[in-house]
Amino acid sequence: MKNIIRIKKAAFYGYHGVLSEEQSVGGKFEADVDIYTDFSEAAKKDSLKQTIDYNAVYKFLYKMALEQKYYLIEALASKIADELLRNFERIQKVSVRVRKNNPPLGGVVDCVEVEVEKERSEI
């Protein structure tokens, strides 16, 4: 059975970017995480112990987004995917999307988004 737990639009203010202004002034970022797991037993027993605590995942995601500055959102998304797989053993596969809102591109762009998809065998 394939089950997915999704966290959507987790928002944070971060200091990621290549430009010095981005690293000093910061900006709004968002992240989505799709967690592929098997929570069939947890669903049968209504037990948090047999699934992935998405509150813990959110706190972990938020901490990762703020503890270090990255030039590239590609690096941030990849690091989040790797560390989720390392720290939550029930995750079989993860998809992480990170969005930079209002990127400094010299034009009107809502956001730029990257996506990383990794399986446990890839870490």
N, C-alpha and C positions, 0 to 999 in steps of 0.2 A: 504494500500500500504506500502511495506517495501522499504525504501531507505537507502543506506549506503554511508557515506562520509568516505574516507580513507586517512589517513596521513601515508606515508611509509618512513621508514629510516630517521626519524628525528634524527640527530646525535648531540651528546654533549659530552663534556669531564667532567667526574664526579669522585668523590672520594668515590665510593661505593665498599664494600667488607669486608670480615671478617679479612683478613690479614692487619697488620699495614701498610705494603708497599702500599697496594691498597688505604688505607685511606689517605696516605700522598703524594704518587706520582700520583695516579689517573690513569685513563684509558679512552678509547673511549667506549661509549655506544651508542646504537641506540634504537629507539622506533617506533612501529607502533600502530596506533589507528584506530579502526573501529567504527564509530559512526552510530548507527541505529536510524533513525528518519523518519519523513514524510516531505519531502520537495516538495511535489506535488504542493502545492499552490505557493511556491517560484518559482518553475519551470514555472508555468503558467504565473505568473506576472513578472518574471525575477527580483525578489526582494530579496535582501540580508536580509531584516528585517524579512522574513518569513522562514528563514533557520538558520543553524548554521554557523557562521563566522569561517571558518577553520583557518584564520590568528589569530584570538583571541585564538582558541584552541591551535595552535602551540605555541604561546607566553606563554600561561598558562602551557603547557606541559614542555617547556624549563625551566621556572621558578621553577616548582615543582622538576625537575630533579637536579637542582643546589642548591636549598635553604637549603637542609638538606642532611647529609651523612647517608646512610643506609648500614647495614651489608649485607643484602640480597636484590637481585634484585626482589625477590618475594614481599618483603615489599614495595619497590618502585612502582612496577606495581599495587599492590592493592591500594596504596594511590592515585595514579594517577586516577585509575578507580573511586574510591569513590568521589574524589574531582571534577572530570569532571561531574559526575551525580549531585552533589550538586550545581555546579556553572553554568551549562548550562541546563535550564529547558526543552528544546526541545529534549534533548537526552533521548531516551527510553531505550536503551541498549548500552553498550560499551564493546569492546574487546581491551585490551591493551597487547602488547607484548614488553618486554624489553630484549635487547640482550647485553651481556657483551662480547666484542671482545677480543680475545687472553687471555682467562682466565688462571690463574696460576695453571694448573693441572698437571704439570710435563710431559707433552707431547704436541704434535701438535694438537690443537683444534681451529678451526676458531672462534667459539663463543658458548656461552651457552644462551639459550632463555627460558623465562617463559611467560606464558599467563594467564591473568585474564579476565574473562567475567562476567559482572554484569548487572543486570536490575535495573531500578529505584526502584522497590519494595524491593530490597535487601539493600538499604542504610538506 
